[in-house]
Every structure is written in C-alpha cells, then in structure tokens.
Amino acid sequence: MSTLSAQSHEYSGKIASSKLYCEATYWAYRQYNILPKVRFSLPAQSLLKQECECIQFPAICVMHFNQNTSWAIVFGPTKYAGINLPHLYTIQSTEQIQLLQGHLHQKKANLIFVYISTIQLLIGSSTLFFDLPYLPYH
C-alpha cells in the first residue's frame, strides 16, 4: 500500500503545482497518470475500503472539487449527474473476480476447484460458498 500511496501523493504534488484546468486534471487522473499505475497491482492485493480511500484521496483532492462535494457526486454515474470516477475498492473487487474467472477457465484450474471444495467442507455447507450470504460466513 505504501507504494500506491506514494504514487498518489507524488501525482497530487505535481498536479497541485501545475496550472491545469479542471477537465485536464480529470483526464490526467483517469487516463495518463494515477489510475493506470495504481490499477495495475490492485487485483493482486487485498486492500480494505479505507486503505483504498487513503490512496485515492490525495489524487482526488487536487482535482479542483469544492471541499463540500459529496462522494456520491464524485463516484456517481453521469446518468445521475455524477462525475463517474472509479473507486479503487470497486476496481480491486471486479478485477479480482475477473482474475478468478480467467483462472477457472484454464485447463490447470483443478487446484482452484480443490481449494473451493475444501472451503466448502470447512464451512460445513452443501451450498456453494459463493451462493451463501456474506455476513455470516466472511
């Protein structure tokens, strides 16, 4: 996490000292600087939501938002008048699921199926553990 946080702080320092307009800071965040760098290593990590927010917060603060701007507006879809910035925790979760699905479709997925069966035996359920409610089994 410290490397990702350092990249976010480095980005925010560069953007804060520049004279970019709001739209340019948005595209710098989204396409060129911070998001692609941070996104690369997220599927291999297990960061908490608070840790993802600590990484993302410095980079978002330099994007010329009002300090009273709600996170619902920052991360909300444009359909509902949001800015549609992706949240790192959501990116991490969806890319981990995609990574798991990619491994399950390979011929060498037997080990993953063994792990899934072992977890199902450990929790003592006849239902697949992906179909069980999260809170009692987390």
N, C-alpha and C positions, 0 to 999 in steps of 0.2 A: 504494500500500500504506500510505503514511503516514496517509492519511485514515481508512482502515479500522482501522488500529492505534489511532489517536487515539480513534475511536468506542468501541473495545473498552476502552481504558483509562478513558475517561470513564464508561462503563457500570459497570466494576468499582469505580470510586471511589464512585459513587452507591449501588451495592448494598452495598459494604463498610460504608458509614456508615449504612445503614438497619437496621431490625430485622425484616426479612422472614424468614419460616420457610423451610425447605428447599424445600418444594413451591412456595411463592410465587416464590422465586428461579428455579426451573426454568421456571415459566410466564412469568416476566418475560423470561428469556433466549429462550425458544422463540417466544413469540407477540408480545410487545409491544416490546421494546427492541432488542437487538443483532442477532439473527438476521435479521429483515426488513430492517434497514438495510444490513447487510453483504451479504446475499444479492442485493440489487438490482443491484449493479455487478459481481458475480463473473463472469457469462458473458462480459463484455467484456474481462476481464483474463486474463493467463497467469501466475498465481502458482505458485510451487513449493510442494511439500508443506510444507517447513519454514516458508515465509512464511505459509501458511495457519495453521499451528500457532502461530506467533508472534502472529498476530492473535487467534486463538481462546483462547489460554492464559490471559490475564488475566481474561476473562469467565468461564471455567470455574473458575478458582481461587476465586472468591468464592461459589461455589455450595455451600459447606459440605461438600465432599468431604474425606475423610481424605487426607493427603498421600501415603499409600501405595496409594491406589486406582488400580488398573490402568486404562490407556486402553481395554483390551478391555471393561471393565465400563462405562466412561463412554460409549463409542461403540457398544457391542454391542447387539444387538436384545433386546427384552424377552422374546422366546421363550427366550433363553439367559441370563436373569436380568441383562440389561444395562439401562442407563438410556435407551438409544436416542437419544442426542444426535447430530444430524447433523454430520459432519465437513465443514468448509468446502471442503476439496480435493475431496471426493466431490460436493458440491453444485456446485462450479465445473465439474467434468468432465461431469456429467449435464446441466446446463443448457446447456453449450456444444454438446453433441450434439443436444439438443432445438432449439437455435437453428439449427444447421446443417440439421437435418431440416426445420425450418419454411421455411428459405430454399430448399431443394431442391424443395419442393412448390409454390413460387410460379412464375408464368409467366416471371419475369425471372431464372430460375436459370441461364441459359445461361453467364453469366460464371463461376459457380462450377464448372460442368461443364468449362469451358475450363481453369480452374486445376487441377482434379483430373486432367484428361488431360495437362496439362503436367508435373505432378509425376510421373505415371506414366511419361512419356517420360524425365524426368530420372533416375529411379532405374533405368531400363532393364529393366522387368519387364512381362511380358504379363499378369500377375495384377493385379487392382485393388489399390492400395496399402493400402486398408482391410483387405484379407484377408491381408496379409503379416505375419509376426511383427514385433513392435515393436522388440525389442532390436537386430537387425542394421540396421534402417532408420531409427531415431529420429534 
